[in-house]
Amino acid sequence: MARVTLLALCIAAPALAQSEPGAVAPRATEAWQAPTLTTTRYDEHWTALADPAARDDHWTGRFKYIPLGPLAYLTTGIELRARNEAYRDNAWGDAPAPDDGYLWLRAMPYADLHVGTGRVGVRGFVQPIAAYALGVAPAAGPIEQTRIDLLQGFLDVRLGAETGSTAAPGVTLRAGRQMLSLGTERLVGTRYGPNVPLAFDGLRGLVSLDGATVSLLAVRPVQPGPQSFDDTRSRAKALRGVYTTVSASGIGTGIDLYYLGYRNTAATFGALAGRERRDSLGARLFGAAGDWHWNVEGVAQRGHFAGQRIRAWTLASEVGHSFAATPLAPDALLRVNIVSGDRRAGDGRLGTFNALFPKGKYFGELSPVGPTNIVSVNPQVAATLRPALTASIAGMAYWRYSRGDGVYDIPGNLVRAPGTSRARFIGQQAEATLAWQASPELELSTSLSAFAPGAFIRQTGTARTIAMLGFESNFRF
């Protein structure tokens, strides 16, 4: 383990807590500003580089827009990431290897071919992945290592403007394998933080209207295999739905409205196993005005599982204030989450919320608990130490929402059953991050986290304080 950690320190360096989907850190130089880089990569727009002179502004320009004739161009890029995580007393000392250090390595090149006119077009997008894990004890899991496989590969047919590129109407039909990032990834995300991102196989329709976008989807999640070229779509799980975003740019506010239908023929909750049919109705209000910014989201879930009715819900709020005129330009943020749990086993009603396919590092770089049966309070302060150097300090506190339900991890697996404990307090966490945008393409970052267990963890098993030190190097263009 020491050799793995030393290797990571040599080739990886200091990891910013996971950014919002589509966000990009401040550039180290203002000489060149690229379009926003995203985690999915396919929703970046590089048509501004059609002018040959524009491609000379930065060395990556020749790769982002490669003309192939009057009606076609190719965009290429890559991500190279090395991440080291070193744990002490992982899972409060209850993990198979509680003191562990390992290195994640991944490479994700892509090629994006566009053919057609401004009104009609065809597109092919391909992104393979090479993901390896070194030093994981007792063995690397499917979200840590998939070796070489296809992460994304799909075909688009477009009528009208490219979705998201302009306010003009446009319709895109997409078929194949793709990552999905809906809203703030509370229910459907890319799982970008771990080593193997999440992709889906299926169909998607994208509609751009004046000030609104609508996404229709019918997909199945991809299950990574332990060998190369063995990733397959799930036979048990399926997702369908519609996700609408309306932008009121004049008042700085956006609204998301969505329906997601989830099916799982091999679901488990507690000691029960069976078929799960769950429908989620959600709404999100987000925006900014002056120095304030906010993000509030609520979801109600209904359905059936193993003969029981599902009645679950969540309400999440995020309110922040920036102090741009003060030294270090700090930004203060407060997040509060309430997520339902099951009140009483065997009563014919399941109150456990299912977060479906959420983002990978949900509450921070160290996330031993997930968004199920939980009340969490998370204050955070971020500051700009230098133009390319940022830091943040955050605290988290967690309680069980229902005493009749236990504690779950991010994928929704039960990690601590309720037993006979009546305690609600799960624990508290502190986390500090530091990130340096060394160049427009290279980010070096580090994080230090500690989770002190509360009364519920102490009453239901081992209860040591978890500590994690992370280092990351991420090169992408």
Secondary structure, DSSP 8 states (H G I E B T S, - for coil): -HHHHHHHHHH---------TT-----S-SS-------SSSTT---GGGGSGGGGGSSTTHHHH-EE-STTEEEEEEEEEEEEEEEEESGGGGTSSSSSEEEEEEEEEEEEEEEEE-SSEEEEEEEEEEEEEEES-SS---TTT--EEEEEEEEEEEEEES-TTT-SS-EEEEEEEEE----TTSSSB----SSSS---EEEEEEEEEETTEEEEEEEEEEEE--SSTT--EE-SSEEEEEEEEEEEEGGGTEEEEEEEEEEEEEEEEETTEEEEEEEEEEEEEEEEEETTEEEEEEEEEEEEEETTEEEEEEEEEEEEEEE-TTSTT--EEEEEEEEE---SSTTSSEE------B--SSSSSS--SS-SSSEEEEEEEEEEEEETTEEEEEEEEEEE-S-TTS-EE-TTS-EEE--TT----EEEEEEEEEEEEE-SSSEEEEEEEEEEEE-HHHHHHS----EEEEEEEEEEE-
